[in-house]
């Protein structure tokens, strides 16, 4: 009985502290991405080596997820799957943030391809390039 109570306590504490993470935790969405906002323009993303990027959408009520990305010709791309909540948020407001390590970058998700239109991307997904925001 005590083992069950201890496991329940651990789960409750994990759920209560999750919002303090400042981002997603594996497959569990998070909120606002915290970190040092990088103000220097990035013209070539070839330096990133992580498999995933943390992506924050919906600036008014931040929603963040961990997503795969592609770097092609120095540019950063994502291809959200149909039915993903964060894809709907990007369509409603393309202003996003991304975080690699402790650095946060302010970006605009620009639709650049329809399903099956661009090589190297899934044939069933829309392609977004993550461009600098106007004020960057």
BADRENNU-70321 format. One line per 8 residues: number of its first residue (from 0); their letters; for each residue x, y, z of N, C-alpha, C, O. Coordinates in steps of 0.1 Angstrom, whole numbers, plus 2048, in hexadecimal, padded with zeros to 3 digits. Example, Ala and Ser with C-alpha at 12.3 -4.5 7.8 and 13.67 -1.06 7.14 Angstrom:
2
0> as> 884 7C7 84E 87B 7D3 84E 884 7DF 84E 88E 7DF 855  880 7EA 847 889 7F5 847 881 800 84F 886 80B 850;
END
This chain:
136
0> xxxxxxxx> 808 7F4 800 800 800 800 809 80D 800 805 816 7F9  814 80C 808 81C 818 808 823 81B 7FB 826 826 7F8  826 810 7F3 82D 812 7E6 823 819 7DD 827 822 7D5  816 816 7DD 80C 81C 7D5 80B 82B 7D9 80A 834 7D0  80B 82E 7E6 80A 83C 7EA 816 844 7E6 815 84F 7E2  822 83E 7E7 82E 845 7E3 82E 847 7D4 832 852 7CF  82A 83E 7CC 829 840 7BD 81F 84B 7BA 822 853 7B1  814 84B 7C1 80A 855 7BE 80F 863 7C2 80D 86C 7BB;
8> xxxxxxxx> 816 864 7CD 81C 870 7D1 826 875 7C7 827 881 7C4  82E 86C 7C1 838 870 7B7 831 875 7AB 835 87F 7A5  827 86F 7A6 81F 873 79B 819 881 79D 81A 889 794  813 883 7A8 80D 890 7AC 817 89B 7AC 815 8A5 7A6  822 898 7B2 82D 8A2 7B2 832 8A5 7A4 835 8B1 7A1  834 89B 79C 838 89D 78E 82F 8A6 787 833 8AF 780  822 8A3 788 818 8AB 781 817 8B9 786 815 8C2 77E  819 8BB 793 818 8C9 798 825 8D1 795 824 8DD 794;
16> xxxxxxxx> 830 8CB 793 83C 8D2 790 83F 8D3 781 848 8DB 77D  837 8CC 779 839 8CD 76A 839 8DB 765 841 8DE 75C  82F 8E3 769 82F 8F1 763 83C 8F9 766 83F 902 75F  843 8F5 771 84F 8FC 774 85B 8F9 76B 865 8FF 76C  859 8EF 762 864 8EB 75A 867 8F5 74F 872 8F5 749  85D 8FE 74C 860 908 742 860 902 734 867 908 72B  85A 8F7 731 85A 8F2 724 855 8E3 724 850 8DF 72F  855 8DD 719 850 8CF 718 859 8C5 720 865 8C8 721;
24> xxxxxxxx> 853 8BA 723 85A 8AF 72A 858 8A3 722 84D 89D 723  861 89F 719 860 894 710 853 896 708 853 89F 700  849 88D 709 83D 88E 701 832 896 707 827 898 702  835 89C 713 82B 8A4 71A 82D 8B3 717 837 8B8 71A  822 8B9 711 824 8C8 70E 826 8D0 71B 822 8CC 726  82D 8DB 718 830 8E4 723 82B 8F2 720 822 8F4 718  830 8FC 727 82C 90A 726 836 912 720 83D 90E 716  838 91E 725 842 928 720 850 923 721 854 91D 72B;
32> xxxxxxxx> 858 925 716 866 921 716 86E 92C 71D 86E 937 719  875 928 727 87E 931 72E 88C 930 729 890 925 724  894 93A 72A 8A2 93A 726 8A7 947 721 89F 951 721  8B3 947 71D 8B9 954 718 8B5 956 70A 8B7 94E 701  8AE 961 707 8AA 964 6FA 8B6 969 6F1 8BC 972 6F5  8B8 961 6E7 8C4 964 6DE 8BF 970 6D5 8B6 96F 6CD  8C7 97B 6D5 8C3 986 6CD 8CC 987 6C0 8C8 98F 6B7  8D7 97F 6BF 8DF 980 6B3 8D7 978 6A8 8D2 96D 6AB;
40> xxxxxxxx> 8D7 97D 69C 8D1 976 691 8D8 969 68E 8E4 968 68F  8D0 95E 68B 8D5 951 687 8D3 950 678 8C7 950 673  8DD 94E 670 8DC 94D 662 8DF 93E 65D 8DC 93B 652  8E4 936 666 8E7 928 663 8E5 920 670 8ED 921 679  8DB 917 66F 8D8 90E 67B 8E0 901 67B 8DD 8F8 683  8EA 900 673 8F2 8F4 672 8F9 8F0 67F 8FE 8E5 681  8FA 8FA 688 901 8F8 695 8F9 8EF 69F 8FF 8EA 6A8  8EC 8EE 69C 8E4 8E7 6A6 8E5 8D8 6A4 8E6 8D3 699;
48> xxxxxxxx> 8E7 8D0 6AF 8E9 8C2 6AE 8DF 8BA 6B6 8DF 8AE 6B4  8D6 8C0 6BD 8CC 8B9 6C5 8C2 8B2 6BB 8C1 8B7 6AF  8BC 8A8 6BF 8B3 8A1 6B6 8A5 8A8 6B6 89E 8A8 6AC  8A2 8AF 6C1 895 8B6 6C2 897 8C4 6C6 8A2 8C8 6CB  88D 8CC 6C3 88D 8DA 6C7 880 8DC 6CF 876 8D6 6CC  881 8E5 6D9 876 8E8 6E1 86F 8F4 6DA 875 8FE 6D7  862 8F3 6D7 85B 8FC 6CF 84F 902 6D8 847 8FA 6DD  84E 90F 6D9 843 915 6E1 83A 91C 6D6 83F 924 6CE;
56> xxxxxxxx> 82D 919 6D8 823 91F 6CF 819 927 6D8 81B 927 6E4  810 92E 6D2 805 935 6D9 80A 93E 6E4 809 93C 6F0  810 949 6DF 817 953 6E8 80E 958 6F4 813 95A 6FF  801 959 6F2 7F8 95E 6FC 7F6 954 707 7F4 958 713  7F7 948 704 7F6 93D 70E 7FF 932 70A 7FB 928 704  80C 934 70D 817 92B 707 814 91C 709 811 917 713  817 915 6FE 816 907 6FD 823 902 6F6 825 906 6EA  82A 8FA 6FC 837 8F5 6F6 838 8E6 6F5 832 8DF 6FD;
64> xxxxxxxx> 83F 8E2 6EA 840 8D4 6E7 84F 8D1 6E3 856 8DA 6DF  852 8C5 6E3 85F 8C0 6DE 85D 8BA 6D0 855 8B1 6CF  864 8C0 6C6 862 8BB 6B8 86F 8B9 6B1 879 8BF 6B5  86E 8B0 6A7 879 8AE 69E 87A 8BA 694 870 8C0 692  886 8BC 68F 887 8C7 686 891 8C2 67B 898 8B8 67C  892 8CA 670 89C 8C7 666 8A3 8D4 663 89D 8DF 662  8B0 8D3 661 8B8 8DF 65C 8BC 8DC 64E 8C2 8D2 64B  8B8 8E5 645 8BA 8E3 637 8C0 8F1 632 8B9 8FB 633;
72> xxxxxxxx> 8CB 8F0 62C 8D2 8FD 626 8D3 907 631 8D1 913 62F  8D5 903 63D 8D7 90C 649 8CA 911 64F 8CA 918 659  8BF 90E 649 8B2 912 64E 8AB 907 657 8AE 8FC 655  8A3 90C 660 89D 903 66A 88E 900 666 887 90A 664  88A 8F4 665 87D 8F0 661 876 8E6 66B 87D 8DE 671  869 8E7 66B 861 8DD 673 856 8D9 66A 852 8E0 661  850 8CD 66D 845 8C8 665 83B 8C2 66E 83B 8B5 670  832 8CA 674 828 8C5 67D 81E 8BB 676 81A 8BE 66B;
80> xxxxxxxx> 81B 8B1 67E 811 8A7 679 803 8AD 67A 800 8B5 683  7FA 8A9 671 7EC 8AC 671 7E6 8A8 67E 7E9 89D 683  7DE 8B0 684 7D7 8AC 691 7DF 8B0 69D 7D9 8AE 6A8  7EB 8B5 69C 7F2 8B9 6A8 7ED 8C7 6AC 7EC 8D0 6A4  7EB 8C8 6B9 7E6 8D5 6BE 7EF 8E0 6BB 7EB 8EB 6B7  7FC 8DE 6BC 806 8E9 6BA 806 8ED 6AB 80A 8F9 6A8  802 8E5 6A2 801 8E9 694 7F6 8F3 692 7F7 8FD 68B  7EB 8F0 699 7E0 8FA 698 7E4 907 69E 7DF 911 699;
88> xxxxxxxx> 7EB 907 6A9 7F0 913 6AF 7F9 91B 6A6 7F8 928 6A5  802 915 69F 80A 91B 695 802 922 68A 805 92D 685  7F8 91B 685 7F0 920 67B 7E8 92C 67F 7E6 935 677  7E4 92C 68C 7DD 938 691 7E6 944 694 7E2 94F 692  7F2 941 699 7FC 94C 69C 80A 946 699 80F 93E 6A1  811 94A 68F 81E 944 68B 82A 949 694 835 944 692  827 951 69E 832 956 6A7 836 94B 6B0 82D 947 6B9  842 946 6B0 846 93A 6B8 853 93E 6BF 85A 947 6BB;
96> xxxxxxxx> 857 936 6C8 864 936 6CE 86A 928 6CD 862 91E 6CE  877 927 6CC 87D 91A 6CC 889 91B 6D6 88E 925 6D9  88C 90F 6DC 897 90F 6E6 8A0 903 6E3 89B 8F7 6E2  8AC 906 6E2 8B7 8FC 6E1 8C0 8FE 6ED 8C6 909 6EF  8C0 8F5 6F6 8C8 8F6 703 8C1 901 70B 8B6 900 70F  8C9 90C 70E 8C4 917 716 8C1 923 70E 8BC 92D 713  8C3 922 701 8C1 92E 6F8 8B3 92D 6F2 8AE 923 6ED  8AC 938 6F2 89E 93A 6ED 89F 943 6E1 8A5 94E 6E2;
104> xxxxxxxx> 899 93F 6D6 899 947 6CA 88A 94A 6C6 882 942 6C6  888 957 6C3 87B 95C 6BE 87A 95A 6AF 882 95F 6A8  870 952 6AB 86F 94F 69D 860 951 698 857 952 6A0  85F 950 68B 852 950 684 851 944 67C 85A 941 673  847 93C 67E 845 92F 676 83E 933 668 833 938 668  846 931 65D 841 935 650 83E 928 648 847 920 646  832 927 644 82E 91B 63C 835 91C 62E 834 926 627  83D 912 62B 845 912 61F 842 906 616 848 905 60B;
112> xxxxxxxx> 83A 8FC 61A 838 8F1 612 82B 8E9 616 828 8E8 622  824 8E4 60D 818 8DC 60F 81C 8CD 60F 827 8CA 60B  814 8C4 614 817 8B6 614 81C 8B1 606 816 8B4 5FC  827 8AA 606 82D 8A4 5FA 834 8AE 5F1 839 8AA 5E7  835 8BB 5F5 83B 8C5 5EC 84A 8C5 5ED 851 8C8 5E3  84F 8C3 5F9 85E 8C5 5FB 865 8B8 5FE 860 8B0 607  870 8B5 5F8 877 8A9 5FB 87D 8AA 609 87E 8B5 60E  881 89E 60E 886 89D 61C 87C 89F 627 880 89E 633;
120> xxxxxxxx> 870 8A1 624 866 8A3 62E 85B 899 62B 859 894 620  853 896 636 848 88C 635 83F 891 62A 83B 89D 629  83A 887 622 830 88A 618 823 88F 61D 81A 894 615  820 88D 62A 813 890 62F 812 89C 638 808 89F 63E  81D 8A4 638 81E 8AF 641 821 8BC 63B 828 8BD 630  81C 8C7 641 81F 8D4 63C 82D 8D8 642 830 8D3 64D  834 8E0 63B 842 8E4 63F 842 8F2 643 83D 8FB 63C  848 8F5 64F 84A 903 654 859 906 656 860 8FE 65B;
128> xxxxxxxx> 85D 911 651 86B 916 653 86A 920 65F 860 927 660  873 91F 668 873 928 674 87C 933 671 889 933 673  876 93E 66D 87E 94B 669 87F 954 675 877 953 67F  888 95D 675 889 968 67F 87C 970 67F 876 972 675  879 975 68B 86E 97E 68C 872 98C 686 87E 98E 686  869 994 682 86C 9A1 67C 875 9A9 685 87D 9B0 680  873 9A9 693 87A 9B1 69C 888 9AB 69F 88F 9B1 6A7  88B 9A0 699 898 999 69D 8A3 99E 693 8AE 99A 694;
END
